[in-house]
Amino acid sequence: MNIGFEALSENQLRQYIDAETVFAAWQKAREEALAVRGSMRWRELRGKNTLLRISTTGSQKVLGKDTVELHELYDRFMARKTALQSRVKSLGAAVDEHQRLNRALRVGRAPAVVVGILNAIEQSGHAAHIKTIGTHALFAYEAACGVRIAQGAMATLDVDLFFDTRKRISFFTQMHKLNASFLKIIQKADPSFHVMEDQKHTAINDKGFQVDIVRRLAKDGDPHPLRMSESEEDLWAVQIPKAEWIESAEKFDQVIVAASGEMATMRTIDPVSFVRLKRLVAVDADRDPMKRPKDILQADIVEKLVKDFLPQWHAKMRT
């Protein structure tokens, strides 16, 4: 099969590189700002000036009575908080400008709903637990190569999100602490998402776009069945075979851009593992025969991307 790619123009490539740099810096600043969430406050307790640490939920923790060391701690905290807030605000304005330029230069074409979902997951603090797999991973690979894959290979109305159950304890601890649900997280991208009655692992929006939550076959104490939070209305993660290929793959993080210009970091599996997994799935006796041609096509496409544009991965393709 003759597989070709459409290269981005020099202006588009330059804009993408600049936008990616600024977006990554903004995300890093936001992450650092999480360390100084909440506030500190001096308050008189039992007749003594006392330093309190106040969380974002309003809970308070006594740090101690009035001392030189606590005053220095308070000053450092407030100085760092002010500096990070200023940096996040400044970089946020730069991101907004780059998103306008992305749109004007038609840099991106990833579905806006996918970009919104990835940003909602990132902002919830759960990005480390979720990988985008399947067709939508192609947007990360083409962005890394500065090209566009033929639209036919990308067409799909669902995104598969892999939940890494090896990290489930920290995930569920945070979900419980924040009284959150995975459904509520993706509803920040589109409030119309709701869980399908006959497919509890699938959320669908009013335009028919679906989000599927998948996981490995239960082992090593994995709960089964597995709901993504304590909420009775939340999604359930469905087991899939060959998930060990996803778990063992190297992570591949890449900024993707929507047609609207908005950006998000997609975490997926490395392209070599994607190729191997697609070829393995394509010959599986249980695979839907209607999906096998697309599995093979996507494996061929990504293999050529690796060969032509990703030399750092090409050597691993031959091992």
Secondary structure, 3 states (H helix, E strand, C coil): CCCCCEECCHHHHHHHHHHHHHHHHHHHHHHHHHHHCCEEEEEEECCEEEEEEECCCCCEEEEEECCHHHHHHHHHHHHHHHHHHHHHHHHHHHHHHHHHHHHHHCCCCECHHHHHHHHHHHHHCCHHHEEEEHHHHHHHHHHHHCEECCHHHCCCCEEEEEECHHHHHHHHHHHHHCCCCHHHHHHCCCCCCEEECCEEEEEECCCCCEEEEEECCCCCCCCCCEECCCCCCCCEEEECCCHHHHHHCCEEEEEEEECCCCEEEEEEECHHHHHHHHHHHHCCCCCCCCCHHHHHHHHHHHHHHHHHHCHHHHHHHCC
